[in-house]
Amino acid sequence: MTSSALLSAFVLGLFSAPHCATMCGSVAGALLMAGRPSHLIASSAGGVDHRNMALVSDAAVYGVAKIVGYMALGLLLGTGGYVLGSSFRSGPVLLNTVAALMLVVLGLYVAGWWRGMTRFEQAAYRLWQPWLRKLQGLALTHTRNKLLAGFAWGMLPCGMVYSALALAMASASPLLGSSIMLAFGLGTLPFVLLSGALLQTLLPLLKQPRLRQCCGVAMIAMGLFKLGTIL
C-alpha cells in the first residue's frame, strides 16, 4: 500500500507536466526571470553559461520550497484522513474511492475531454490574486523571498495537486500523507528545473494535445486500477 501510493503520486507528478505548462508556465517563467542581473552572460573563456546556472539554482530553490508546501498540505490532509478513517467504519473505503475517482476526473481534464475543473481553478485563482500581487512586490534577489515565493507557488489552486492530496487523505496517515506529497513534488521537479530558454522551448511541446491525451489516459488507467482494487 505504502510503496504503491508513493509510486502513484510520483508518476502523477510526472504526468502533470502538460497541465503545469498550461496553468503554471507563466508563473514559473516570471519567477525564474525575476531579478536576473543583466551582467550574468555566457563566459566565453570557460564556455560556461553563468546566467543559466543561476536560473537552475533559483529553480531548485523554488522547487524545494514548493515541495515543502506540498508536504505541509499532505500532513494536514493525512491527519484529516486519519480522523475520518478512525471515526467511520466505511471511512477508508470512501476515501480511497474518492481518490480513485479524482484520478479519473483529472485524467479526463488533462486529456481535454472535460473542462469542468477549469472553472473551479479560475475561480480559485481569483481568490488568490491579492496574495499574488503581494508576491510580485517581493525582491526575489534574496533567498528568503525565493523560498516564500516557492512555498506560495505550491499553495496555488491546481487540479493536479488536489488529486495528489486526495491520495494523501486516503492514506489516513499524517506521515504517509506528507510522504505522498513529497513523492508528487519530486515528480513535478523536472518541470520546475527547466529554466530560461529551455522552458520556453519545451512549453509548446508540453501543450501538444496528443501528449496531454496520453498523460490523461495514463491517469484514467491509474484511477480505474485503484478503483478495481477497492471494489
HELIX and SHEET records of a PDB file:
HELIX    1   1 THR A    2  PHE A   15  1                                  14    
HELIX    2   2 ALA A   17  MET A   23  1                                   7    
HELIX    3   3 GLY A   25  MET A   33  1                                   9    
HELIX    4   4 HIS A   50  SER A   87  1                                  38    
HELIX    5   5 GLY A   91  ALA A  111  1                                  21    
HELIX    6   6 GLY A  116  GLN A  136  1                                  21    
HELIX    7   7 THR A  143  MET A  155  1                                  13    
HELIX    8   8 GLY A  159  ALA A  170  1                                  12    
HELIX    9   9 PRO A  174  LEU A  193  1                                  20    
HELIX   10  10 GLY A  196  LEU A  206  1                                  11    
HELIX   11  11 PRO A  209  ILE A  230  1                                  22    
END                                                                             
